[in-house]
């Protein structure tokens, strides 16, 4: 049997509980990977108490600024090292990737992804999970601007949801479009040993044809008063919970850019509805007419 090559992953890591949980979950989904633990820090990186100490010991303003830079860089490297230790302990190969930024960490992370061309970008979400979720500026920007697959791991998972990471199926949102085909291709590439199940929501006619031998489940959502994006996302998330899915995979565009702007993105709506991790797969064209 041919060994599956290790995936190349960039992790957005800030030392938070959500970032650490994202690594833990991702290792369950992808046991073999080489990871860059990316930590982006914005000067001045120091607590108020530390700034007071540095100010008290500084003879000049320039000396104070130099001390802030020094302590900020040291703290950033410590945090990245923590992420590397966590990833290595879980079974990945990992190295630190520390860069200074002046805001826009999400965009900076996508720029690093463009440079290193990983198979996947991994970020944790903040705030609540499910329908009231708030992704946070970094994960939100990465999802919108990354040119490759992005996995967003919810802030907190229940015990059963964590157990599903071991052998649960991967649910792929399916509508027959080029965007859905890109999502399926990415899921098959990154999760070759998982059962992939295609789910078509409220399609008329149903998109039951798919590439290969994948099963396609056609769902009629209960919620119809919401926007099309929320309707599809809610049905996908509910089905994923019933099946104890490890991951939900969606393409980042609807049938056209205009449709996405008018009705909202199914991908973003799924991120806000799902309690499981979600992988968003962009399509390189601005329109994917089916």
C-alpha positions, 0 to 999 in steps of 0.5 A: 500500500502506498504511503500517503505523503505528509500534508503541509500545514500552516497554523495560525497560533496565538497561544489561546485555548482555541488555537491549541484546540485547533492543533489537537483536532487537526492532528486527529484529522490529519495524523501525518503533517509538517506544520509551520506554527505561525505566530504574528505579533504586533508591537508593542507586545507587552502587558501594562505591568511589563511596560511599567517595569521597562519604563522605570528602568529605561533612561531614554525613550529610545531605550524604552522602545528598544526594550519593548521590541526585545521583550515582544520578540522574545514573548512571540518566540516563546508562544510559537515554541509552545505551539511547536511543542504541542504539535510535535507531542501530538505527532506532527513535525513542526517548526516555528514561523514568527513574523512581526506585523502591524495589524491585519494578521489574517491577511498576513497569514494568507500572504505567508500561505501564498509564499509557502504554498501549503496544502492547508491553513488551520485556524481556530475560531473565537467566541461562541460556536454554532448559530451565534458564533463569532469567527474573529478577525483573523479566521474570518479574513483567512477564510475570505482571502486564502487561495487554498483550503482552510480548516476552522476549528470551533472554540469548544467541542463536546466529548462526542464531537472530539471522539468523532475526529478519530473515525467520523465521516467527512461531509461535503456540500454538493450542488454539482458546481465547479466549486463543489467539485473543488471541495470534493477534490480537496477532501479526497486529497487531504483525507484519503482514508476517510469516508466521504459523503456528498450532501445535496440540499434543496436542489431542484433537480437534485444533484445526485450525480458525482465523480467516482463512487461517492454516495450522494444524500439529498436533503430537504431542509426544515427551515425555509424562511431564512436565506438560501445560504442559511438554509443550506448551512443549517441542513448541512450542520444538522446532518453532520451532527446526526452522522457524528461527522469529523468535518464539513467541507464546503466550496467558498462560492455559490453559482456566481459571485453575484449570487453570493453577494445577494444571498450570502455565502454558504461557506460563511453561513456553514461556519456560523452554524456548524459545531464541527470543524469546517473546511472551506475550499476556494475556487480559483475563478470568480464564477463557477456556473454549473 
